[in-house]
Amino acid sequence: MKKLVLTLLLPVLLAGCATTKSPTGRSQVLLFDKTQMTEMGGQSFAAMKKEQKVSTDKQKIAYVSCIANRITAELPDQSLQWEVVVFDSEQVNAFALPGGHIGVYTGLLTVASDEDQLATVIGHEVAHVLARHGNEQVSRAQMTNTGMQLADVALGAGGVSNKDMYMAGLGLGAQVGILLPFGRDQESEADELGLELMAKAGFNPAKSVILWQNMAKAGGEQGPELFSTHPSHSSRISDLQALQTKVTPLYQAAKKQSPTQCKKG
């Protein structure tokens, strides 16, 4: 059992060597450098463009690009040239990847009914990149896999009976105790940072509440929040409402500069 305890502590010890802070001050474990994450993001995006249908609708592309460009213009690092691609799919989704890549599915345009609502989603996804959440995810996956492999060796060497049962228990513990709670933290952090980005870009942050109300209607019933990487719709809406006092002045200041309107067409 001593060997097992040491084995399970090893990922934690490794994590301590690479701990940093997110933009909101939350502790993060990042095992990969910026160059590695940029390469991963670029490779993943290239593969997606090959595997999925890319839209050729010029109006939709211009509309999505207009919103995305206004949001990325508010990022502290302006060295990236962001690539925006619209995927022709009924999926109600969008994503952003390290290295400057944004993907939006046409199905999202039916739920995000105006530029402010779409800016909520794009701002949220870009915030994931800003806060290095992708690095966190792959770092945790690396540490979890390492811990599971070493635990398997330790259990076998110690002659522990019912090893498969123990490994299944360890797997569930890692999933619920490490990956999922941090996933929810990341989602909440991206909501907050994304709201700030969209407000600074001149998009109405109050529309974020309407967007997630629309998402709730489109998504139907959800499972228990405890076993989801995303906050429940009600929790998310409540948090967004609480953030309005903080981000509304940013929006009002941006509106005075008369930002370009993004026409849906």
Solvent accessible surface area in square Angstrom, and as a share of the most:
residue,aa,sasa,rsa
1,M,160,0.71
2,K,172,0.73
3,K,131,0.56
4,L,18,0.09
5,V,77,0.44
6,L,123,0.61
7,T,17,0.10
8,L,69,0.35
9,L,85,0.42
10,L,63,0.31
11,P,18,0.11
12,V,97,0.56
13,L,119,0.59
14,L,80,0.40
15,A,13,0.10
16,G,56,0.53
17,C,119,0.71
18,A,26,0.20
19,T,74,0.43
20,T,48,0.28
21,K,118,0.50
22,S,7,0.04
23,P,69,0.43
24,T,63,0.36
25,G,46,0.44
26,R,47,0.17
27,S,57,0.37
28,Q,1,0.00
29,V,28,0.16
30,L,27,0.13
31,L,66,0.33
32,F,44,0.18
33,D,82,0.42
34,K,140,0.59
35,T,86,0.50
36,Q,76,0.34
37,M,16,0.07
38,T,55,0.32
39,E,96,0.43
40,M,67,0.30
41,G,3,0.02
42,G,25,0.24
43,Q,128,0.57
44,S,53,0.34
45,F,2,0.01
46,A,45,0.35
47,A,41,0.32
48,M,44,0.19
49,K,72,0.30
50,K,179,0.76
51,E,141,0.63
52,Q,56,0.25
53,K,140,0.59
54,V,59,0.34
55,S,9,0.06
56,T,122,0.71
57,D,58,0.30
58,K,172,0.73
59,Q,119,0.53
60,K,74,0.31
61,I,59,0.30
62,A,62,0.48
63,Y,4,0.02
64,V,0,0.00
65,S,25,0.16
66,C,32,0.19
67,I,0,0.00
68,A,0,0.00
69,N,80,0.41
70,R,30,0.11
71,I,0,0.00
72,T,12,0.07
73,A,60,0.46
74,E,65,0.29
75,L,16,0.08
76,P,114,0.72
77,D,60,0.31
78,Q,111,0.49
79,S,93,0.60
80,L,62,0.31
81,Q,166,0.74
82,W,29,0.10
83,E,60,0.27
84,V,27,0.16
85,V,15,0.08
86,V,2,0.01
87,F,0,0.00
88,D,63,0.33
89,S,31,0.20
90,E,162,0.73
91,Q,89,0.40
92,V,61,0.35
93,N,74,0.38
94,A,5,0.04
95,F,32,0.13
96,A,12,0.09
97,L,36,0.18
98,P,25,0.15
99,G,17,0.17
100,G,1,0.01
101,H,27,0.12
102,I,1,0.01
103,G,0,0.00
104,V,0,0.00
105,Y,8,0.03
106,T,16,0.09
107,G,8,0.08
108,L,0,0.00
109,L,10,0.05
110,T,112,0.65
111,V,19,0.11
112,A,0,0.00
113,S,64,0.41
114,D,40,0.21
115,E,26,0.12
116,D,20,0.10
117,Q,7,0.03
118,L,0,0.00
119,A,0,0.00
120,T,8,0.04
121,V,9,0.05
122,I,1,0.00
123,G,0,0.00
124,H,12,0.05
125,E,28,0.13
126,V,1,0.00
127,A,0,0.00
128,H,30,0.13
129,V,29,0.16
130,L,53,0.26
131,A,0,0.00
132,R,96,0.35
133,H,3,0.01
134,G,21,0.21
135,N,11,0.06
136,E,0,0.00
137,Q,108,0.48
138,V,50,0.29
139,S,0,0.00
140,R,13,0.05
141,A,43,0.34
142,Q,93,0.42
143,M,19,0.08
144,T,25,0.14
145,N,82,0.42
146,T,37,0.21
147,G,6,0.06
148,M,49,0.22
149,Q,118,0.53
150,L,64,0.32
151,A,0,0.00
152,D,53,0.27
153,V,101,0.58
154,A,13,0.10
155,L,3,0.01
156,G,44,0.42
157,A,74,0.57
158,G,55,0.53
159,G,64,0.61
160,V,50,0.29
161,S,83,0.53
162,N,98,0.50
163,K,67,0.28
164,D,114,0.59
165,M,125,0.56
166,Y,101,0.38
167,M,32,0.14
168,A,69,0.53
169,G,44,0.43
170,L,43,0.21
171,G,24,0.23
172,L,115,0.57
173,G,42,0.40
174,A,14,0.11
175,Q,80,0.35
176,V,36,0.21
177,G,51,0.49
178,I,75,0.38
179,L,54,0.27
180,L,18,0.09
181,P,42,0.26
182,F,70,0.29
183,G,9,0.09
184,R,45,0.17
185,D,64,0.33
186,Q,5,0.02
187,E,18,0.08
188,S,48,0.31
189,E,11,0.05
190,A,0,0.00
191,D,11,0.06
192,E,45,0.20
193,L,15,0.07
194,G,2,0.02
195,L,3,0.01
196,E,32,0.14
197,L,8,0.04
198,M,0,0.00
199,A,0,0.00
200,K,90,0.38
201,A,6,0.05
202,G,6,0.05
203,F,0,0.00
204,N,38,0.19
205,P,1,0.01
206,A,50,0.39
207,K,52,0.22
208,S,0,0.00
209,V,17,0.10
210,I,73,0.37
211,L,0,0.00
212,W,26,0.09
213,Q,76,0.34
214,N,36,0.19
215,M,24,0.11
216,A,31,0.24
217,K,167,0.71
218,A,62,0.48
219,G,51,0.49
220,G,45,0.43
221,E,176,0.79
222,Q,92,0.41
223,G,55,0.53
224,P,96,0.60
225,E,65,0.29
226,L,101,0.50
227,F,121,0.50
228,S,35,0.23
229,T,54,0.31
230,H,85,0.38
231,P,8,0.05
232,S,24,0.16
233,H,30,0.13
234,S,82,0.53
235,S,37,0.24
236,R,4,0.02
237,I,26,0.13
238,S,62,0.40
239,D,68,0.35
240,L,1,0.01
241,Q,98,0.44
242,A,79,0.61
243,L,34,0.17
244,Q,31,0.14
245,T,118,0.69
246,K,104,0.44
247,V,1,0.01
248,T,44,0.26
249,P,75,0.47
250,L,58,0.29
251,Y,41,0.16
252,Q,104,0.46
253,A,55,0.42
254,A,11,0.08
255,K,82,0.35
256,K,172,0.73
257,Q,148,0.66
258,S,92,0.59
259,P,31,0.20
260,T,95,0.55
261,Q,102,0.45
262,C,9,0.05
263,K,170,0.72
264,K,83,0.35
265,G,85,0.82
